[in-house]
Amino acid sequence: MAGAQKLRVAFQMYWGARRLKAARLRQQHPDWSEEQVQQRVKEIFMYMVT
């Protein structure tokens, strides 16, 4: 796989993971606004450790 393809796949995986996390947060916190959900996703991904 070429470098550009690898980068494209990595971005797709990253944004897919963010969408999944947002969906889970919406399930766990139905009372949260979309802004709260997105803020929490942002925090989670900003401070995640691998």
Contacts in CASP RR format, 6 or more apart in sequence:
PFRMAT RR
TARGET T0000
AUTHOR 0000-0000-0000
METHOD contacts of the structure
MODEL  1
MAGAQKLRVAFQMYWGARRLKAARLRQQHPDWSEEQVQQRVKEIFMYMVT
1 9 0 8 1.000
17 45 0 8 1.000
18 41 0 8 1.000
18 45 0 8 1.000
21 41 0 8 1.000
21 44 0 8 1.000
21 45 0 8 1.000
22 37 0 8 1.000
22 38 0 8 1.000
22 41 0 8 1.000
25 32 0 8 1.000
25 37 0 8 1.000
25 40 0 8 1.000
25 41 0 8 1.000
26 32 0 8 1.000
26 37 0 8 1.000
29 36 0 8 1.000
29 37 0 8 1.000
32 40 0 8 1.000
END
